[in-house]
Amino acid sequence: MLCLWPRAKIVSDFIPRAHSFLIIYGNGSRRFFDWSGLSNETKEQKYVLLRSINSTPEKVYNVVSDVSEYQNFIPYCVESFVNERDPINNKPTEAGLRVGFRQYDEKFSCDVECMKQKSQYKVVANSVSHNLFHLLYGEWTIKPHPRRRSSTQVELLLRFKFKSKLYNSISSIFARSVTELVMKAFEKRIFELQKASLMQDTNKRNAAKN
């Protein structure tokens, strides 16, 4: 999901000089990006997001660990799949995504570990696809909010390093906004599932009265 660039357009067919491209942002502003002077060595990037979500840790964990449903709510995710599952809890142990944005179309797989540790949950994904990344590591930590009942504190740690110098350079501009966009998609998904569950319970109670 890191090779996404929301709210901006990369014009690859307009090349004013070698090793450069034009970025058009959503507000109409433009920027030429020149990567000819960049080092051939790509660097690891790291982002951490913290959120408070009005839901229980278990419900948040169930949404995060349900990788096969990602294609239904994560922006630019055109396919999500699970190759292997834990025979005991049915959680994914190997899963992946296919991401599409304009002319970019990439597919990658990860080893996945879903676990409960005392009062918190963790979902860890580590890329096993070596054609695109040197490193792709995501770790969700999901635990009860320390001050708000019925709320959850969520931390998303993301570490990545593309093999492509171009991808690595572009992602340094857009990765944080993409990560925040993905987090908002999870928050919306959790809210919608809770709302649907509440409506279902209400309909059952009304049907029982009749």
SULWO-V483939 format. One record per helix or strand of 3 or more residues. SS is the DSSP state (H for helix, E for strand). FROM is the first residue (numbers start at 0). TO is the last residue. If there is no record, write none. Layout:
((SS	FROM	TO) (SS	FROM	TO))
This chain:
((E	7	10) (E	19	24) (E	29	33) (E	44	52) (H	56	64) (H	66	71) (E	76	84) (E	91	100) (E	103	116) (E	119	126) (E	132	143) (E	151	161) (H	164	208))
